[in-house]
Amino acid sequence: MGTLKEVKCGETVTVSKINGSGAIKKRIMDMGITKGVDIFVRKVAPLGDPVEITVRGYELSLRKADAEMIEVQ
């Protein structure tokens, strides 16, 4: 499908892959975003940054650059 950055408000997607390496990838995974987890996009700011999501039962805000690293389907 694409990246989390491209998902519209109100959609639910499943993580297929996390791009990036090192500390950035580890930080994303520490927030609970791992392969196979469902993500509901709650809000997207007018300029696209940040993206507010619900993952594993809690709300989380991601920068546009971080959302771009998360491939979803």
MODELLER restraints for C-alpha pairs under 7 A, 6 or more apart:
rsr = mdl.restraints
at = mdl.atoms
rsr.add(forms.Gaussian(group=physical.xy_distance, feature=features.Distance(at['CA:1:A'], at['CA:72:A']), mean=6.14, stdev=0.5))
rsr.add(forms.Gaussian(group=physical.xy_distance, feature=features.Distance(at['CA:1:A'], at['CA:73:A']), mean=4.76, stdev=0.5))
rsr.add(forms.Gaussian(group=physical.xy_distance, feature=features.Distance(at['CA:2:A'], at['CA:71:A']), mean=5.67, stdev=0.5))
rsr.add(forms.Gaussian(group=physical.xy_distance, feature=features.Distance(at['CA:2:A'], at['CA:72:A']), mean=5.78, stdev=0.5))
rsr.add(forms.Gaussian(group=physical.xy_distance, feature=features.Distance(at['CA:2:A'], at['CA:73:A']), mean=6.79, stdev=0.5))
rsr.add(forms.Gaussian(group=physical.xy_distance, feature=features.Distance(at['CA:3:A'], at['CA:67:A']), mean=6.87, stdev=0.5))
rsr.add(forms.Gaussian(group=physical.xy_distance, feature=features.Distance(at['CA:3:A'], at['CA:68:A']), mean=5.47, stdev=0.5))
rsr.add(forms.Gaussian(group=physical.xy_distance, feature=features.Distance(at['CA:3:A'], at['CA:69:A']), mean=6.86, stdev=0.5))
rsr.add(forms.Gaussian(group=physical.xy_distance, feature=features.Distance(at['CA:3:A'], at['CA:70:A']), mean=5.47, stdev=0.5))
rsr.add(forms.Gaussian(group=physical.xy_distance, feature=features.Distance(at['CA:3:A'], at['CA:71:A']), mean=4.29, stdev=0.5))
rsr.add(forms.Gaussian(group=physical.xy_distance, feature=features.Distance(at['CA:3:A'], at['CA:72:A']), mean=5.49, stdev=0.5))
rsr.add(forms.Gaussian(group=physical.xy_distance, feature=features.Distance(at['CA:4:A'], at['CA:67:A']), mean=5.08, stdev=0.5))
rsr.add(forms.Gaussian(group=physical.xy_distance, feature=features.Distance(at['CA:4:A'], at['CA:68:A']), mean=6.03, stdev=0.5))
rsr.add(forms.Gaussian(group=physical.xy_distance, feature=features.Distance(at['CA:4:A'], at['CA:70:A']), mean=5.65, stdev=0.5))
rsr.add(forms.Gaussian(group=physical.xy_distance, feature=features.Distance(at['CA:4:A'], at['CA:71:A']), mean=6.21, stdev=0.5))
rsr.add(forms.Gaussian(group=physical.xy_distance, feature=features.Distance(at['CA:4:A'], at['CA:72:A']), mean=6.10, stdev=0.5))
rsr.add(forms.Gaussian(group=physical.xy_distance, feature=features.Distance(at['CA:5:A'], at['CA:64:A']), mean=6.25, stdev=0.5))
rsr.add(forms.Gaussian(group=physical.xy_distance, feature=features.Distance(at['CA:5:A'], at['CA:67:A']), mean=4.97, stdev=0.5))
rsr.add(forms.Gaussian(group=physical.xy_distance, feature=features.Distance(at['CA:5:A'], at['CA:68:A']), mean=5.19, stdev=0.5))
rsr.add(forms.Gaussian(group=physical.xy_distance, feature=features.Distance(at['CA:9:A'], at['CA:41:A']), mean=5.27, stdev=0.5))
rsr.add(forms.Gaussian(group=physical.xy_distance, feature=features.Distance(at['CA:9:A'], at['CA:42:A']), mean=5.77, stdev=0.5))
rsr.add(forms.Gaussian(group=physical.xy_distance, feature=features.Distance(at['CA:9:A'], at['CA:43:A']), mean=5.47, stdev=0.5))
rsr.add(forms.Gaussian(group=physical.xy_distance, feature=features.Distance(at['CA:9:A'], at['CA:44:A']), mean=6.25, stdev=0.5))
rsr.add(forms.Gaussian(group=physical.xy_distance, feature=features.Distance(at['CA:10:A'], at['CA:40:A']), mean=6.77, stdev=0.5))
rsr.add(forms.Gaussian(group=physical.xy_distance, feature=features.Distance(at['CA:10:A'], at['CA:41:A']), mean=5.46, stdev=0.5))
rsr.add(forms.Gaussian(group=physical.xy_distance, feature=features.Distance(at['CA:10:A'], at['CA:42:A']), mean=5.76, stdev=0.5))
rsr.add(forms.Gaussian(group=physical.xy_distance, feature=features.Distance(at['CA:11:A'], at['CA:40:A']), mean=5.88, stdev=0.5))
rsr.add(forms.Gaussian(group=physical.xy_distance, feature=features.Distance(at['CA:11:A'], at['CA:41:A']), mean=5.69, stdev=0.5))
rsr.add(forms.Gaussian(group=physical.xy_distance, feature=features.Distance(at['CA:12:A'], at['CA:38:A']), mean=6.72, stdev=0.5))
rsr.add(forms.Gaussian(group=physical.xy_distance, feature=features.Distance(at['CA:12:A'], at['CA:39:A']), mean=5.54, stdev=0.5))
rsr.add(forms.Gaussian(group=physical.xy_distance, feature=features.Distance(at['CA:12:A'], at['CA:40:A']), mean=4.28, stdev=0.5))
rsr.add(forms.Gaussian(group=physical.xy_distance, feature=features.Distance(at['CA:12:A'], at['CA:41:A']), mean=6.35, stdev=0.5))
rsr.add(forms.Gaussian(group=physical.xy_distance, feature=features.Distance(at['CA:13:A'], at['CA:38:A']), mean=5.64, stdev=0.5))
rsr.add(forms.Gaussian(group=physical.xy_distance, feature=features.Distance(at['CA:13:A'], at['CA:39:A']), mean=5.34, stdev=0.5))
rsr.add(forms.Gaussian(group=physical.xy_distance, feature=features.Distance(at['CA:13:A'], at['CA:40:A']), mean=6.51, stdev=0.5))
rsr.add(forms.Gaussian(group=physical.xy_distance, feature=features.Distance(at['CA:13:A'], at['CA:72:A']), mean=6.11, stdev=0.5))
rsr.add(forms.Gaussian(group=physical.xy_distance, feature=features.Distance(at['CA:13:A'], at['CA:73:A']), mean=5.78, stdev=0.5))
rsr.add(forms.Gaussian(group=physical.xy_distance, feature=features.Distance(at['CA:14:A'], at['CA:36:A']), mean=5.77, stdev=0.5))
rsr.add(forms.Gaussian(group=physical.xy_distance, feature=features.Distance(at['CA:14:A'], at['CA:37:A']), mean=5.61, stdev=0.5))
rsr.add(forms.Gaussian(group=physical.xy_distance, feature=features.Distance(at['CA:14:A'], at['CA:38:A']), mean=4.42, stdev=0.5))
rsr.add(forms.Gaussian(group=physical.xy_distance, feature=features.Distance(at['CA:14:A'], at['CA:39:A']), mean=6.07, stdev=0.5))
rsr.add(forms.Gaussian(group=physical.xy_distance, feature=features.Distance(at['CA:14:A'], at['CA:72:A']), mean=5.41, stdev=0.5))
rsr.add(forms.Gaussian(group=physical.xy_distance, feature=features.Distance(at['CA:14:A'], at['CA:73:A']), mean=5.48, stdev=0.5))
rsr.add(forms.Gaussian(group=physical.xy_distance, feature=features.Distance(at['CA:15:A'], at['CA:34:A']), mean=6.74, stdev=0.5))
rsr.add(forms.Gaussian(group=physical.xy_distance, feature=features.Distance(at['CA:15:A'], at['CA:35:A']), mean=5.07, stdev=0.5))
rsr.add(forms.Gaussian(group=physical.xy_distance, feature=features.Distance(at['CA:15:A'], at['CA:36:A']), mean=5.15, stdev=0.5))
rsr.add(forms.Gaussian(group=physical.xy_distance, feature=features.Distance(at['CA:15:A'], at['CA:37:A']), mean=5.66, stdev=0.5))
rsr.add(forms.Gaussian(group=physical.xy_distance, feature=features.Distance(at['CA:15:A'], at['CA:38:A']), mean=6.51, stdev=0.5))
rsr.add(forms.Gaussian(group=physical.xy_distance, feature=features.Distance(at['CA:15:A'], at['CA:70:A']), mean=6.89, stdev=0.5))
rsr.add(forms.Gaussian(group=physical.xy_distance, feature=features.Distance(at['CA:15:A'], at['CA:71:A']), mean=6.02, stdev=0.5))
rsr.add(forms.Gaussian(group=physical.xy_distance, feature=features.Distance(at['CA:15:A'], at['CA:72:A']), mean=4.42, stdev=0.5))
rsr.add(forms.Gaussian(group=physical.xy_distance, feature=features.Distance(at['CA:15:A'], at['CA:73:A']), mean=6.56, stdev=0.5))
rsr.add(forms.Gaussian(group=physical.xy_distance, feature=features.Distance(at['CA:16:A'], at['CA:35:A']), mean=5.33, stdev=0.5))
rsr.add(forms.Gaussian(group=physical.xy_distance, feature=features.Distance(at['CA:16:A'], at['CA:36:A']), mean=6.08, stdev=0.5))
rsr.add(forms.Gaussian(group=physical.xy_distance, feature=features.Distance(at['CA:16:A'], at['CA:71:A']), mean=5.63, stdev=0.5))
rsr.add(forms.Gaussian(group=physical.xy_distance, feature=features.Distance(at['CA:16:A'], at['CA:72:A']), mean=5.09, stdev=0.5))
rsr.add(forms.Gaussian(group=physical.xy_distance, feature=features.Distance(at['CA:16:A'], at['CA:73:A']), mean=6.41, stdev=0.5))
rsr.add(forms.Gaussian(group=physical.xy_distance, feature=features.Distance(at['CA:17:A'], at['CA:35:A']), mean=5.79, stdev=0.5))
rsr.add(forms.Gaussian(group=physical.xy_distance, feature=features.Distance(at['CA:17:A'], at['CA:70:A']), mean=6.19, stdev=0.5))
rsr.add(forms.Gaussian(group=physical.xy_distance, feature=features.Distance(at['CA:17:A'], at['CA:71:A']), mean=5.07, stdev=0.5))
rsr.add(forms.Gaussian(group=physical.xy_distance, feature=features.Distance(at['CA:17:A'], at['CA:72:A']), mean=6.95, stdev=0.5))
rsr.add(forms.Gaussian(group=physical.xy_distance, feature=features.Distance(at['CA:18:A'], at['CA:69:A']), mean=5.90, stdev=0.5))
rsr.add(forms.Gaussian(group=physical.xy_distance, feature=features.Distance(at['CA:18:A'], at['CA:70:A']), mean=4.72, stdev=0.5))
rsr.add(forms.Gaussian(group=physical.xy_distance, feature=features.Distance(at['CA:18:A'], at['CA:71:A']), mean=6.05, stdev=0.5))
rsr.add(forms.Gaussian(group=physical.xy_distance, feature=features.Distance(at['CA:19:A'], at['CA:69:A']), mean=4.93, stdev=0.5))
rsr.add(forms.Gaussian(group=physical.xy_distance, feature=features.Distance(at['CA:19:A'], at['CA:70:A']), mean=6.24, stdev=0.5))
rsr.add(forms.Gaussian(group=physical.xy_distance, feature=features.Distance(at['CA:20:A'], at['CA:69:A']), mean=6.40, stdev=0.5))
rsr.add(forms.Gaussian(group=physical.xy_distance, feature=features.Distance(at['CA:38:A'], at['CA:55:A']), mean=6.61, stdev=0.5))
rsr.add(forms.Gaussian(group=physical.xy_distance, feature=features.Distance(at['CA:39:A'], at['CA:53:A']), mean=6.56, stdev=0.5))
rsr.add(forms.Gaussian(group=physical.xy_distance, feature=features.Distance(at['CA:39:A'], at['CA:54:A']), mean=5.86, stdev=0.5))
rsr.add(forms.Gaussian(group=physical.xy_distance, feature=features.Distance(at['CA:39:A'], at['CA:55:A']), mean=5.07, stdev=0.5))
rsr.add(forms.Gaussian(group=physical.xy_distance, feature=features.Distance(at['CA:40:A'], at['CA:53:A']), mean=5.56, stdev=0.5))
rsr.add(forms.Gaussian(group=physical.xy_distance, feature=features.Distance(at['CA:40:A'], at['CA:54:A']), mean=5.11, stdev=0.5))
rsr.add(forms.Gaussian(group=physical.xy_distance, feature=features.Distance(at['CA:40:A'], at['CA:55:A']), mean=6.71, stdev=0.5))
rsr.add(forms.Gaussian(group=physical.xy_distance, feature=features.Distance(at['CA:41:A'], at['CA:52:A']), mean=6.26, stdev=0.5))
rsr.add(forms.Gaussian(group=physical.xy_distance, feature=features.Distance(at['CA:41:A'], at['CA:53:A']), mean=4.47, stdev=0.5))
rsr.add(forms.Gaussian(group=physical.xy_distance, feature=features.Distance(at['CA:41:A'], at['CA:54:A']), mean=6.48, stdev=0.5))
rsr.add(forms.Gaussian(group=physical.xy_distance, feature=features.Distance(at['CA:42:A'], at['CA:52:A']), mean=5.50, stdev=0.5))
rsr.add(forms.Gaussian(group=physical.xy_distance, feature=features.Distance(at['CA:42:A'], at['CA:53:A']), mean=5.13, stdev=0.5))
rsr.add(forms.Gaussian(group=physical.xy_distance, feature=features.Distance(at['CA:42:A'], at['CA:54:A']), mean=6.71, stdev=0.5))
rsr.add(forms.Gaussian(group=physical.xy_distance, feature=features.Distance(at['CA:43:A'], at['CA:51:A']), mean=6.08, stdev=0.5))
rsr.add(forms.Gaussian(group=physical.xy_distance, feature=features.Distance(at['CA:43:A'], at['CA:52:A']), mean=5.00, stdev=0.5))
rsr.add(forms.Gaussian(group=physical.xy_distance, feature=features.Distance(at['CA:43:A'], at['CA:53:A']), mean=6.96, stdev=0.5))
rsr.add(forms.Gaussian(group=physical.xy_distance, feature=features.Distance(at['CA:44:A'], at['CA:50:A']), mean=6.48, stdev=0.5))
rsr.add(forms.Gaussian(group=physical.xy_distance, feature=features.Distance(at['CA:44:A'], at['CA:51:A']), mean=4.68, stdev=0.5))
rsr.add(forms.Gaussian(group=physical.xy_distance, feature=features.Distance(at['CA:44:A'], at['CA:52:A']), mean=6.17, stdev=0.5))
rsr.add(forms.Gaussian(group=physical.xy_distance, feature=features.Distance(at['CA:45:A'], at['CA:51:A']), mean=6.39, stdev=0.5))
rsr.add(forms.Gaussian(group=physical.xy_distance, feature=features.Distance(at['CA:48:A'], at['CA:64:A']), mean=6.62, stdev=0.5))
rsr.add(forms.Gaussian(group=physical.xy_distance, feature=features.Distance(at['CA:49:A'], at['CA:63:A']), mean=5.66, stdev=0.5))
rsr.add(forms.Gaussian(group=physical.xy_distance, feature=features.Distance(at['CA:49:A'], at['CA:64:A']), mean=5.18, stdev=0.5))
rsr.add(forms.Gaussian(group=physical.xy_distance, feature=features.Distance(at['CA:50:A'], at['CA:61:A']), mean=6.07, stdev=0.5))
rsr.add(forms.Gaussian(group=physical.xy_distance, feature=features.Distance(at['CA:50:A'], at['CA:62:A']), mean=5.42, stdev=0.5))
rsr.add(forms.Gaussian(group=physical.xy_distance, feature=features.Distance(at['CA:50:A'], at['CA:63:A']), mean=4.72, stdev=0.5))
rsr.add(forms.Gaussian(group=physical.xy_distance, feature=features.Distance(at['CA:50:A'], at['CA:64:A']), mean=5.88, stdev=0.5))
rsr.add(forms.Gaussian(group=physical.xy_distance, feature=features.Distance(at['CA:51:A'], at['CA:61:A']), mean=5.53, stdev=0.5))
rsr.add(forms.Gaussian(group=physical.xy_distance, feature=features.Distance(at['CA:51:A'], at['CA:62:A']), mean=5.24, stdev=0.5))
rsr.add(forms.Gaussian(group=physical.xy_distance, feature=features.Distance(at['CA:51:A'], at['CA:63:A']), mean=6.43, stdev=0.5))
rsr.add(forms.Gaussian(group=physical.xy_distance, feature=features.Distance(at['CA:51:A'], at['CA:64:A']), mean=6.78, stdev=0.5))
rsr.add(forms.Gaussian(group=physical.xy_distance, feature=features.Distance(at['CA:52:A'], at['CA:59:A']), mean=6.95, stdev=0.5))
rsr.add(forms.Gaussian(group=physical.xy_distance, feature=features.Distance(at['CA:52:A'], at['CA:60:A']), mean=5.71, stdev=0.5))
rsr.add(forms.Gaussian(group=physical.xy_distance, feature=features.Distance(at['CA:52:A'], at['CA:61:A']), mean=4.35, stdev=0.5))
rsr.add(forms.Gaussian(group=physical.xy_distance, feature=features.Distance(at['CA:52:A'], at['CA:62:A']), mean=6.42, stdev=0.5))
rsr.add(forms.Gaussian(group=physical.xy_distance, feature=features.Distance(at['CA:53:A'], at['CA:59:A']), mean=5.68, stdev=0.5))
rsr.add(forms.Gaussian(group=physical.xy_distance, feature=features.Distance(at['CA:53:A'], at['CA:60:A']), mean=5.30, stdev=0.5))
rsr.add(forms.Gaussian(group=physical.xy_distance, feature=features.Distance(at['CA:53:A'], at['CA:61:A']), mean=6.20, stdev=0.5))
rsr.add(forms.Gaussian(group=physical.xy_distance, feature=features.Distance(at['CA:54:A'], at['CA:60:A']), mean=6.12, stdev=0.5))
